[in-house]
Amino acid sequence: MKKYRSFYPFLARRLRPLRWEMNCACYLLDSQNLLDKLELDVDEIVNMKMTQNEAKYPVDKAKGRSDKYDKL
């Protein structure tokens, strides 16, 4: 067992990202299942949000700035 002790930290570092990726995958699957049950189209929702963001943060005013949208 002693010869494997140095391997455990390496293994833990390798598994942390995998655990994070698996959690993200679970959230994505749950979200997709909810969208399916509610009969919503993800492309339509994303396009609506992008349109809102374009109106709220015009590129010519917001590019390269971190000001709040009402201060632009």
PyMOL Python script that loads the backbone (N, CA, C, O; Angstrom):
from pymol import cmd

cmd.read_pdbstr("""\
ATOM      1  N   MET A   1       0.814  -1.198   0.000  1.00  0.00           N
ATOM      2  CA  MET A   1       0.000   0.000   0.000  1.00  0.00           C
ATOM      3  C   MET A   1       0.855   1.259   0.000  1.00  0.00           C
ATOM      4  O   MET A   1       0.432   2.282  -0.538  1.00  0.00           O
ATOM      5  N   LYS A   2       2.057   1.212   0.594  1.00  0.00           N
ATOM      6  CA  LYS A   2       2.902   2.394   0.679  1.00  0.00           C
ATOM      7  C   LYS A   2       3.313   2.897  -0.695  1.00  0.00           C
ATOM      8  O   LYS A   2       3.394   4.106  -0.910  1.00  0.00           O
ATOM      9  N   LYS A   3       3.567   2.006  -1.607  1.00  0.00           N
ATOM     10  CA  LYS A   3       4.059   2.445  -2.913  1.00  0.00           C
ATOM     11  C   LYS A   3       2.983   3.202  -3.707  1.00  0.00           C
ATOM     12  O   LYS A   3       3.321   3.900  -4.663  1.00  0.00           O
ATOM     13  N   TYR A   4       1.722   3.085  -3.347  1.00  0.00           N
ATOM     14  CA  TYR A   4       0.644   3.770  -4.064  1.00  0.00           C
ATOM     15  C   TYR A   4       0.258   5.113  -3.451  1.00  0.00           C
ATOM     16  O   TYR A   4      -0.542   5.838  -4.044  1.00  0.00           O
ATOM     17  N   ARG A   5       0.798   5.472  -2.283  1.00  0.00           N
ATOM     18  CA  ARG A   5       0.417   6.712  -1.612  1.00  0.00           C
ATOM     19  C   ARG A   5       0.688   7.941  -2.466  1.00  0.00           C
ATOM     20  O   ARG A   5      -0.122   8.868  -2.484  1.00  0.00           O
ATOM     21  N   SER A   6       1.792   7.964  -3.160  1.00  0.00           N
ATOM     22  CA  SER A   6       2.110   9.128  -3.984  1.00  0.00           C
ATOM     23  C   SER A   6       1.177   9.233  -5.190  1.00  0.00           C
ATOM     24  O   SER A   6       1.073  10.296  -5.802  1.00  0.00           O
ATOM     25  N   PHE A   7       0.514   8.158  -5.527  1.00  0.00           N
ATOM     26  CA  PHE A   7      -0.390   8.160  -6.669  1.00  0.00           C
ATOM     27  C   PHE A   7      -1.751   8.746  -6.325  1.00  0.00           C
ATOM     28  O   PHE A   7      -2.419   9.286  -7.207  1.00  0.00           O
ATOM     29  N   TYR A   8      -2.184   8.659  -5.073  1.00  0.00           N
ATOM     30  CA  TYR A   8      -3.517   9.122  -4.691  1.00  0.00           C
ATOM     31  C   TYR A   8      -3.749  10.607  -4.940  1.00  0.00           C
ATOM     32  O   TYR A   8      -4.802  10.957  -5.473  1.00  0.00           O
ATOM     33  N   PRO A   9      -2.814  11.514  -4.580  1.00  0.00           N
ATOM     34  CA  PRO A   9      -3.055  12.930  -4.901  1.00  0.00           C
ATOM     35  C   PRO A   9      -3.200  13.170  -6.401  1.00  0.00           C
ATOM     36  O   PRO A   9      -4.018  13.984  -6.829  1.00  0.00           O
ATOM     37  N   PHE A  10      -2.399  12.458  -7.197  1.00  0.00           N
ATOM     38  CA  PHE A  10      -2.521  12.568  -8.646  1.00  0.00           C
ATOM     39  C   PHE A  10      -3.907  12.130  -9.093  1.00  0.00           C
ATOM     40  O   PHE A  10      -4.540  12.791  -9.916  1.00  0.00           O
ATOM     41  N   LEU A  11      -4.370  11.029  -8.555  1.00  0.00           N
ATOM     42  CA  LEU A  11      -5.687  10.515  -8.917  1.00  0.00           C
ATOM     43  C   LEU A  11      -6.779  11.482  -8.495  1.00  0.00           C
ATOM     44  O   LEU A  11      -7.737  11.695  -9.239  1.00  0.00           O
ATOM     45  N   ALA A  12      -6.652  12.070  -7.316  1.00  0.00           N
ATOM     46  CA  ALA A  12      -7.653  13.034  -6.830  1.00  0.00           C
ATOM     47  C   ALA A  12      -7.699  14.253  -7.741  1.00  0.00           C
ATOM     48  O   ALA A  12      -8.780  14.749  -8.059  1.00  0.00           O
ATOM     49  N   ARG A  13      -6.534  14.742  -8.165  1.00  0.00           N
ATOM     50  CA  ARG A  13      -6.508  15.899  -9.076  1.00  0.00           C
ATOM     51  C   ARG A  13      -7.141  15.570 -10.409  1.00  0.00           C
ATOM     52  O   ARG A  13      -7.761  16.433 -11.030  1.00  0.00           O
ATOM     53  N   ARG A  14      -6.997  14.344 -10.856  1.00  0.00           N
ATOM     54  CA  ARG A  14      -7.570  13.943 -12.137  1.00  0.00           C
ATOM     55  C   ARG A  14      -9.087  13.751 -12.040  1.00  0.00           C
ATOM     56  O   ARG A  14      -9.798  13.966 -13.021  1.00  0.00           O
ATOM     57  N   LEU A  15      -9.581  13.354 -10.879  1.00  0.00           N
ATOM     58  CA  LEU A  15     -11.011  13.085 -10.735  1.00  0.00           C
ATOM     59  C   LEU A  15     -11.831  14.339 -10.472  1.00  0.00           C
ATOM     60  O   LEU A  15     -13.019  14.369 -10.793  1.00  0.00           O
ATOM     61  N   ARG A  16     -11.219  15.391  -9.885  1.00  0.00           N
ATOM     62  CA  ARG A  16     -11.974  16.611  -9.608  1.00  0.00           C
ATOM     63  C   ARG A  16     -12.607  17.199 -10.865  1.00  0.00           C
ATOM     64  O   ARG A  16     -13.803  17.488 -10.852  1.00  0.00           O
ATOM     65  N   PRO A  17     -11.859  17.389 -11.945  1.00  0.00           N
ATOM     66  CA  PRO A  17     -12.506  17.915 -13.158  1.00  0.00           C
ATOM     67  C   PRO A  17     -13.587  16.975 -13.682  1.00  0.00           C
ATOM     68  O   PRO A  17     -14.626  17.425 -14.165  1.00  0.00           O
ATOM     69  N   LEU A  18     -13.347  15.691 -13.589  1.00  0.00           N
ATOM     70  CA  LEU A  18     -14.344  14.737 -14.062  1.00  0.00           C
ATOM     71  C   LEU A  18     -15.625  14.869 -13.250  1.00  0.00           C
ATOM     72  O   LEU A  18     -16.716  14.802 -13.815  1.00  0.00           O
ATOM     73  N   ARG A  19     -15.517  15.054 -11.941  1.00  0.00           N
ATOM     74  CA  ARG A  19     -16.690  15.223 -11.094  1.00  0.00           C
ATOM     75  C   ARG A  19     -17.441  16.493 -11.490  1.00  0.00           C
ATOM     76  O   ARG A  19     -18.671  16.500 -11.553  1.00  0.00           O
ATOM     77  N   TRP A  20     -16.693  17.573 -11.756  1.00  0.00           N
ATOM     78  CA  TRP A  20     -17.308  18.825 -12.179  1.00  0.00           C
ATOM     79  C   TRP A  20     -18.022  18.645 -13.519  1.00  0.00           C
ATOM     80  O   TRP A  20     -19.140  19.126 -13.700  1.00  0.00           O
ATOM     81  N   GLU A  21     -17.385  17.964 -14.440  1.00  0.00           N
ATOM     82  CA  GLU A  21     -17.996  17.728 -15.749  1.00  0.00           C
ATOM     83  C   GLU A  21     -19.256  16.886 -15.619  1.00  0.00           C
ATOM     84  O   GLU A  21     -20.243  17.135 -16.312  1.00  0.00           O
ATOM     85  N   MET A  22     -19.232  15.901 -14.744  1.00  0.00           N
ATOM     86  CA  MET A  22     -20.408  15.053 -14.556  1.00  0.00           C
ATOM     87  C   MET A  22     -21.558  15.859 -13.947  1.00  0.00           C
ATOM     88  O   MET A  22     -22.714  15.661 -14.320  1.00  0.00           O
ATOM     89  N   ASN A  23     -21.249  16.768 -13.010  1.00  0.00           N
ATOM     90  CA  ASN A  23     -22.296  17.616 -12.438  1.00  0.00           C
ATOM     91  C   ASN A  23     -22.894  18.516 -13.505  1.00  0.00           C
ATOM     92  O   ASN A  23     -24.112  18.690 -13.558  1.00  0.00           O
ATOM     93  N   CYS A  24     -22.053  19.090 -14.355  1.00  0.00           N
ATOM     94  CA  CYS A  24     -22.552  19.932 -15.438  1.00  0.00           C
ATOM     95  C   CYS A  24     -23.438  19.131 -16.374  1.00  0.00           C
ATOM     96  O   CYS A  24     -24.482  19.612 -16.813  1.00  0.00           O
ATOM     97  N   ALA A  25     -23.027  17.919 -16.676  1.00  0.00           N
ATOM     98  CA  ALA A  25     -23.820  17.064 -17.561  1.00  0.00           C
ATOM     99  C   ALA A  25     -25.185  16.771 -16.936  1.00  0.00           C
ATOM    100  O   ALA A  25     -26.195  16.752 -17.640  1.00  0.00           O
ATOM    101  N   CYS A  26     -25.221  16.547 -15.639  1.00  0.00           N
ATOM    102  CA  CYS A  26     -26.505  16.292 -14.956  1.00  0.00           C
ATOM    103  C   CYS A  26     -27.421  17.505 -15.058  1.00  0.00           C
ATOM    104  O   CYS A  26     -28.613  17.363 -15.333  1.00  0.00           O
ATOM    105  N   TYR A  27     -26.869  18.699 -14.839  1.00  0.00           N
ATOM    106  CA  TYR A  27     -27.678  19.913 -14.943  1.00  0.00           C
ATOM    107  C   TYR A  27     -28.196  20.110 -16.360  1.00  0.00           C
ATOM    108  O   TYR A  27     -29.350  20.487 -16.560  1.00  0.00           O
ATOM    109  N   LEU A  28     -27.341  19.855 -17.335  1.00  0.00           N
ATOM    110  CA  LEU A  28     -27.767  20.000 -18.729  1.00  0.00           C
ATOM    111  C   LEU A  28     -28.877  19.018 -19.078  1.00  0.00           C
ATOM    112  O   LEU A  28     -29.851  19.380 -19.739  1.00  0.00           O
ATOM    113  N   LEU A  29     -28.729  17.789 -18.636  1.00  0.00           N
ATOM    114  CA  LEU A  29     -29.763  16.787 -18.915  1.00  0.00           C
ATOM    115  C   LEU A  29     -31.077  17.134 -18.220  1.00  0.00           C
ATOM    116  O   LEU A  29     -32.150  17.000 -18.809  1.00  0.00           O
ATOM    117  N   ASP A  30     -30.992  17.579 -16.968  1.00  0.00           N
ATOM    118  CA  ASP A  30     -32.210  17.978 -16.251  1.00  0.00           C
ATOM    119  C   ASP A  30     -32.887  19.159 -16.938  1.00  0.00           C
ATOM    120  O   ASP A  30     -34.112  19.197 -17.058  1.00  0.00           O
ATOM    121  N   SER A  31     -32.090  20.116 -17.385  1.00  0.00           N
ATOM    122  CA  SER A  31     -32.650  21.277 -18.083  1.00  0.00           C
ATOM    123  C   SER A  31     -33.318  20.858 -19.384  1.00  0.00           C
ATOM    124  O   SER A  31     -34.404  21.333 -19.717  1.00  0.00           O
ATOM    125  N   GLN A  32     -32.663  19.966 -20.115  1.00  0.00           N
ATOM    126  CA  GLN A  32     -33.234  19.509 -21.386  1.00  0.00           C
ATOM    127  C   GLN A  32     -34.531  18.739 -21.144  1.00  0.00           C
ATOM    128  O   GLN A  32     -35.492  18.893 -21.898  1.00  0.00           O
ATOM    129  N   ASN A  33     -34.564  17.921 -20.107  1.00  0.00           N
ATOM    130  CA  ASN A  33     -35.788  17.194 -19.780  1.00  0.00           C
ATOM    131  C   ASN A  33     -36.924  18.144 -19.418  1.00  0.00           C
ATOM    132  O   ASN A  33     -38.066  17.928 -19.822  1.00  0.00           O
ATOM    133  N   LEU A  34     -36.620  19.186 -18.666  1.00  0.00           N
ATOM    134  CA  LEU A  34     -37.635  20.182 -18.302  1.00  0.00           C
ATOM    135  C   LEU A  34     -38.149  20.903 -19.547  1.00  0.00           C
ATOM    136  O   LEU A  34     -39.355  21.097 -19.703  1.00  0.00           O
ATOM    137  N   LEU A  35     -37.235  21.297 -20.429  1.00  0.00           N
ATOM    138  CA  LEU A  35     -37.652  21.954 -21.666  1.00  0.00           C
ATOM    139  C   LEU A  35     -38.552  21.045 -22.495  1.00  0.00           C
ATOM    140  O   LEU A  35     -39.542  21.496 -23.072  1.00  0.00           O
ATOM    141  N   ASP A  36     -38.203  19.767 -22.549  1.00  0.00           N
ATOM    142  CA  ASP A  36     -39.036  18.815 -23.297  1.00  0.00           C
ATOM    143  C   ASP A  36     -40.426  18.686 -22.686  1.00  0.00           C
ATOM    144  O   ASP A  36     -41.421  18.672 -23.410  1.00  0.00           O
ATOM    145  N   LYS A  37     -40.503  18.591 -21.355  1.00  0.00           N
ATOM    146  CA  LYS A  37     -41.808  18.451 -20.694  1.00  0.00           C
ATOM    147  C   LYS A  37     -42.674  19.688 -20.881  1.00  0.00           C
ATOM    148  O   LYS A  37     -43.893  19.590 -21.021  1.00  0.00           O
ATOM    149  N   LEU A  38     -42.023  20.868 -20.882  1.00  0.00           N
ATOM    150  CA  LEU A  38     -42.769  22.109 -21.060  1.00  0.00           C
ATOM    151  C   LEU A  38     -42.978  22.465 -22.529  1.00  0.00           C
ATOM    152  O   LEU A  38     -43.578  23.488 -22.857  1.00  0.00           O
ATOM    153  N   GLU A  39     -42.470  21.598 -23.404  1.00  0.00           N
ATOM    154  CA  GLU A  39     -42.568  21.783 -24.858  1.00  0.00           C
ATOM    155  C   GLU A  39     -42.024  23.146 -25.284  1.00  0.00           C
ATOM    156  O   GLU A  39     -42.656  23.871 -26.052  1.00  0.00           O
ATOM    157  N   LEU A  40     -40.827  23.479 -24.764  1.00  0.00           N
ATOM    158  CA  LEU A  40     -40.157  24.726 -25.107  1.00  0.00           C
ATOM    159  C   LEU A  40     -38.987  24.428 -26.035  1.00  0.00           C
ATOM    160  O   LEU A  40     -38.378  23.361 -25.969  1.00  0.00           O
ATOM    161  N   ASP A  41     -38.685  25.393 -26.901  1.00  0.00           N
ATOM    162  CA  ASP A  41     -37.598  25.238 -27.858  1.00  0.00           C
ATOM    163  C   ASP A  41     -36.383  26.003 -27.354  1.00  0.00           C
ATOM    164  O   ASP A  41     -36.431  27.224 -27.206  1.00  0.00           O
ATOM    165  N   VAL A  42     -35.307  25.296 -27.093  1.00  0.00           N
ATOM    166  CA  VAL A  42     -34.109  25.922 -26.533  1.00  0.00           C
ATOM    167  C   VAL A  42     -33.513  26.939 -27.499  1.00  0.00           C
ATOM    168  O   VAL A  42     -33.012  27.971 -27.053  1.00  0.00           O
ATOM    169  N   ASP A  43     -33.549  26.687 -28.801  1.00  0.00           N
ATOM    170  CA  ASP A  43     -33.011  27.643 -29.776  1.00  0.00           C
ATOM    171  C   ASP A  43     -33.773  28.961 -29.724  1.00  0.00           C
ATOM    172  O   ASP A  43     -33.177  30.036 -29.780  1.00  0.00           O
ATOM    173  N   GLU A  44     -35.083  28.869 -29.617  1.00  0.00           N
ATOM    174  CA  GLU A  44     -35.918  30.074 -29.551  1.00  0.00           C
ATOM    175  C   GLU A  44     -35.628  30.867 -28.270  1.00  0.00           C
ATOM    176  O   GLU A  44     -35.543  32.095 -28.304  1.00  0.00           O
ATOM    177  N   ILE A  45     -35.477  30.167 -27.153  1.00  0.00           N
ATOM    178  CA  ILE A  45     -35.204  30.827 -25.883  1.00  0.00           C
ATOM    179  C   ILE A  45     -33.840  31.518 -25.914  1.00  0.00           C
ATOM    180  O   ILE A  45     -33.710  32.656 -25.463  1.00  0.00           O
ATOM    181  N   VAL A  46     -32.837  30.841 -26.438  1.00  0.00           N
ATOM    182  CA  VAL A  46     -31.493  31.426 -26.514  1.00  0.00           C
ATOM    183  C   VAL A  46     -31.495  32.635 -27.447  1.00  0.00           C
ATOM    184  O   VAL A  46     -30.876  33.654 -27.141  1.00  0.00           O
ATOM    185  N   ASN A  47     -32.176  32.531 -28.569  1.00  0.00           N
ATOM    186  CA  ASN A  47     -32.246  33.666 -29.497  1.00  0.00           C
ATOM    187  C   ASN A  47     -32.954  34.866 -28.866  1.00  0.00           C
ATOM    188  O   ASN A  47     -32.543  36.007 -29.076  1.00  0.00           O
ATOM    189  N   MET A  48     -34.012  34.617 -28.098  1.00  0.00           N
ATOM    190  CA  MET A  48     -34.698  35.710 -27.408  1.00  0.00           C
ATOM    191  C   MET A  48     -33.763  36.381 -26.410  1.00  0.00           C
ATOM    192  O   MET A  48     -33.732  37.609 -26.321  1.00  0.00           O
ATOM    193  N   LYS A  49     -33.004  35.593 -25.662  1.00  0.00           N
ATOM    194  CA  LYS A  49     -32.072  36.142 -24.679  1.00  0.00           C
ATOM    195  C   LYS A  49     -30.961  36.936 -25.369  1.00  0.00           C
ATOM    196  O   LYS A  49     -30.567  37.994 -24.879  1.00  0.00           O
ATOM    197  N   MET A  50     -30.460  36.446 -26.483  1.00  0.00           N
ATOM    198  CA  MET A  50     -29.416  37.164 -27.217  1.00  0.00           C
ATOM    199  C   MET A  50     -29.949  38.494 -27.739  1.00  0.00           C
ATOM    200  O   MET A  50     -29.230  39.493 -27.727  1.00  0.00           O
ATOM    201  N   THR A  51     -31.196  38.522 -28.197  1.00  0.00           N
ATOM    202  CA  THR A  51     -31.811  39.762 -28.667  1.00  0.00           C
ATOM    203  C   THR A  51     -31.944  40.757 -27.516  1.00  0.00           C
ATOM    204  O   THR A  51     -31.674  41.946 -27.685  1.00  0.00           O
ATOM    205  N   GLN A  52     -32.362  40.269 -26.346  1.00  0.00           N
ATOM    206  CA  GLN A  52     -32.457  41.141 -25.168  1.00  0.00           C
ATOM    207  C   GLN A  52     -31.087  41.713 -24.801  1.00  0.00           C
ATOM    208  O   GLN A  52     -30.963  42.900 -24.500  1.00  0.00           O
ATOM    209  N   ASN A  53     -30.062  40.860 -24.828  1.00  0.00           N
ATOM    210  CA  ASN A  53     -28.715  41.324 -24.478  1.00  0.00           C
ATOM    211  C   ASN A  53     -28.192  42.337 -25.492  1.00  0.00           C
ATOM    212  O   ASN A  53     -27.514  43.292 -25.113  1.00  0.00           O
ATOM    213  N   GLU A  54     -28.498  42.143 -26.776  1.00  0.00           N
ATOM    214  CA  GLU A  54     -28.066  43.095 -27.801  1.00  0.00           C
ATOM    215  C   GLU A  54     -28.687  44.468 -27.560  1.00  0.00           C
ATOM    216  O   GLU A  54     -28.033  45.493 -27.754  1.00  0.00           O
ATOM    217  N   ALA A  55     -29.957  44.485 -27.135  1.00  0.00           N
ATOM    218  CA  ALA A  55     -30.624  45.756 -26.859  1.00  0.00           C
ATOM    219  C   ALA A  55     -30.093  46.395 -25.570  1.00  0.00           C
ATOM    220  O   ALA A  55     -29.952  47.615 -25.487  1.00  0.00           O
ATOM    221  N   LYS A  56     -29.805  45.572 -24.585  1.00  0.00           N
ATOM    222  CA  LYS A  56     -29.374  46.067 -23.284  1.00  0.00           C
ATOM    223  C   LYS A  56     -27.909  46.513 -23.297  1.00  0.00           C
ATOM    224  O   LYS A  56     -27.543  47.480 -22.628  1.00  0.00           O
ATOM    225  N   TYR A  57     -27.084  45.808 -24.056  1.00  0.00           N
ATOM    226  CA  TYR A  57     -25.647  46.086 -24.120  1.00  0.00           C
ATOM    227  C   TYR A  57     -25.232  46.326 -25.570  1.00  0.00           C
ATOM    228  O   TYR A  57     -24.659  45.428 -26.187  1.00  0.00           O
ATOM    229  N   PRO A  58     -25.497  47.495 -26.130  1.00  0.00           N
ATOM    230  CA  PRO A  58     -25.099  47.747 -27.516  1.00  0.00           C
ATOM    231  C   PRO A  58     -23.575  47.659 -27.652  1.00  0.00           C
ATOM    232  O   PRO A  58     -22.839  48.178 -26.813  1.00  0.00           O
ATOM    233  N   VAL A  59     -23.119  47.007 -28.702  1.00  0.00           N
ATOM    234  CA  VAL A  59     -21.693  46.751 -28.885  1.00  0.00           C
ATOM    235  C   VAL A  59     -20.899  48.050 -28.927  1.00  0.00           C
ATOM    236  O   VAL A  59     -19.832  48.141 -28.320  1.00  0.00           O
ATOM    237  N   ASP A  60     -21.401  49.043 -29.628  1.00  0.00           N
ATOM    238  CA  ASP A  60     -20.639  50.285 -29.764  1.00  0.00           C
ATOM    239  C   ASP A  60     -20.453  51.013 -28.427  1.00  0.00           C
ATOM    240  O   ASP A  60     -19.499  51.777 -28.273  1.00  0.00           O
ATOM    241  N   LYS A  61     -21.346  50.787 -27.464  1.00  0.00           N
ATOM    242  CA  LYS A  61     -21.218  51.436 -26.150  1.00  0.00           C
ATOM    243  C   LYS A  61     -20.580  50.521 -25.105  1.00  0.00           C
ATOM    244  O   LYS A  61     -19.862  50.994 -24.224  1.00  0.00           O
ATOM    245  N   ALA A  62     -20.833  49.233 -25.196  1.00  0.00           N
ATOM    246  CA  ALA A  62     -20.437  48.321 -24.123  1.00  0.00           C
ATOM    247  C   ALA A  62     -19.099  47.636 -24.342  1.00  0.00           C
ATOM    248  O   ALA A  62     -18.510  47.150 -23.376  1.00  0.00           O
ATOM    249  N   LYS A  63     -18.596  47.575 -25.561  1.00  0.00           N
ATOM    250  CA  LYS A  63     -17.375  46.821 -25.833  1.00  0.00           C
ATOM    251  C   LYS A  63     -16.193  47.388 -25.051  1.00  0.00           C
ATOM    252  O   LYS A  63     -15.889  48.579 -25.126  1.00  0.00           O
ATOM    253  N   GLY A  64     -15.532  46.501 -24.296  1.00  0.00           N
ATOM    254  CA  GLY A  64     -14.364  46.889 -23.529  1.00  0.00           C
ATOM    255  C   GLY A  64     -14.650  47.610 -22.233  1.00  0.00           C
ATOM    256  O   GLY A  64     -13.725  48.113 -21.595  1.00  0.00           O
ATOM    257  N   ARG A  65     -15.904  47.675 -21.826  1.00  0.00           N
ATOM    258  CA  ARG A  65     -16.280  48.376 -20.591  1.00  0.00           C
ATOM    259  C   ARG A  65     -16.957  47.402 -19.643  1.00  0.00           C
ATOM    260  O   ARG A  65     -17.570  46.423 -20.069  1.00  0.00           O
ATOM    261  N   SER A  66     -16.839  47.682 -18.363  1.00  0.00           N
ATOM    262  CA  SER A  66     -17.491  46.842 -17.365  1.00  0.00           C
ATOM    263  C   SER A  66     -18.575  47.604 -16.619  1.00  0.00           C
ATOM    264  O   SER A  66     -19.036  47.164 -15.566  1.00  0.00           O
ATOM    265  N   ASP A  67     -18.985  48.757 -17.168  1.00  0.00           N
ATOM    266  CA  ASP A  67     -20.037  49.542 -16.520  1.00  0.00           C
ATOM    267  C   ASP A  67     -21.357  48.786 -16.559  1.00  0.00           C
ATOM    268  O   ASP A  67     -21.598  47.961 -17.440  1.00  0.00           O
ATOM    269  N   LYS A  68     -22.204  49.088 -15.583  1.00  0.00           N
ATOM    270  CA  LYS A  68     -23.540  48.507 -15.570  1.00  0.00           C
ATOM    271  C   LYS A  68     -24.320  49.062 -16.755  1.00  0.00           C
ATOM    272  O   LYS A  68     -24.061  50.179 -17.204  1.00  0.00           O
ATOM    273  N   TYR A  69     -25.272  48.286 -17.259  1.00  0.00           N
ATOM    274  CA  TYR A  69     -25.967  48.653 -18.491  1.00  0.00           C
ATOM    275  C   TYR A  69     -26.668  50.004 -18.393  1.00  0.00           C
ATOM    276  O   TYR A  69     -26.789  50.705 -19.398  1.00  0.00           O
ATOM    277  N   ASP A  70     -27.128  50.380 -17.211  1.00  0.00           N
ATOM    278  CA  ASP A  70     -27.818  51.668 -17.111  1.00  0.00           C
ATOM    279  C   ASP A  70     -26.849  52.859 -17.036  1.00  0.00           C
ATOM    280  O   ASP A  70     -27.282  54.011 -17.051  1.00  0.00           O
ATOM    281  N   LYS A  71     -25.539  52.581 -16.954  1.00  0.00           N
ATOM    282  CA  LYS A  71     -24.527  53.622 -16.925  1.00  0.00           C
ATOM    283  C   LYS A  71     -23.850  53.818 -18.290  1.00  0.00           C
ATOM    284  O   LYS A  71     -22.978  54.674 -18.439  1.00  0.00           O
ATOM    285  N   LEU A  72     -24.255  53.029 -19.269  1.00  0.00           N
ATOM    286  CA  LEU A  72     -23.623  53.130 -20.594  1.00  0.00           C
ATOM    287  C   LEU A  72     -24.070  54.383 -21.319  1.00  0.00           C
ATOM    288  O   LEU A  72     -23.639  54.631 -22.446  1.00  0.00           O
TER     289      LEU A  72
END
""", "prot")
cmd.dss("prot")
cmd.show_as("cartoon", "prot")
cmd.util.cbc("prot")
cmd.orient("prot")
